[in-house]
Amino acid sequence: MDTENPNKIAKFDLPNNFTKEEFEKLLIYGYRMNASDITIQTEQPVWGEVHENLVHLTSRVLLDYEVRAVAAMLYGDNAATNISGGGDIDTDYWVKVDRANRIGFRVNITGGLAGKSDGMQITMRAIPGLPHTLEELQVEPEIAEALNPLHGLVLVAGKTGSGKSSTLAAGIRKKLETIPNRKVITYESPIEFRYDGLKLANSSFIFQTEIPKHLQHKSGFAYGVRNALRRAPKDILVGEARDRETIEAVIEAALTGHVTYSTVHADSISNTISRMVMKFPEDSRDGVTYDLISVLHLIVVQELVPSVDGKRIALREYFIFDRASKKKLLALKPVNIPRAVQEMVEERGQTLLAAATRAYKAGLIAEEIFMKFQKEAA
């Protein structure tokens, strides 16, 4: 399959006025083509992203009424009304492949300009029904062990599409399968992975809540975390710590003894801390910095890069915050903490450059990818 030339890809024959059944066959076709994302857009053919190459999945373009019909299939008859009102839609959609298997998609529907008139873009990211294992994701043993703390905050950072949620879900899966007496609560938007097909350890279970589908509140994730504190969980997973209220709630959950997991959009460990603290008013940042450091257990920064076999591989920067490192950091002025953290990563953790170097020496990535990380670290 020549994924670099869309014209050489076998196209799915999507008929005019297609049915829901035919649309779902298209999704299954894209999934089997290893398309990580499928884009359905007014006045465009259906696109798939296969190992970072954009390819046509259909020959013909879709008209606006067809894209609106797809939106209704995915979300309901009020989808177009929500979009025309200036909003966007985040949801999930599941397709049954056979009696035993189904595949899921994380869906975003957004309005915009298509040519000379208004249209829609629907982005569908494929998600497996079950989380991968840590072994399947080739997570380093040190990270795998640190993903299961007795208490504290675990953060996985990276760009959009870097596999942050997949890594956290793999860690939760390991915990549920191997450790008894764990009550795990998650707040996600949308729910990406489902755990109902796993054989769980004795007396361990999970309850997943999608925001805003299951829990509608103006504070979103922040309200979810405070809702969790009333439900006596052992572990709390928050889909994304992206605003002040949520970050504050995540820190509060960790301070009260809960193992807390979340994701952050950041490109380094020190930048993860800085980005979280900068969400707060200047006069409260020092206190937030100290609280954050006191509860941190692990930060992983993940980046997906092309591998030599035409697929993708995850490179990970990480640091485990033990008692000694936190004591040293808490003795510093808050303004000096991010730099001190980065020095600790270089001395006792793993940088992205170190991960890239190891992957390059193992023949997993090309020299140009390795050189990119070397240049960025210079």
Summary of the structure (lengths in Angstrom):
residues: 378
radius of gyration: 21.9
end to end distance: 37.9
largest distance: 67.2
contacts: 1225
relative contact order: 0.09
helix: 38%
strand: 26%
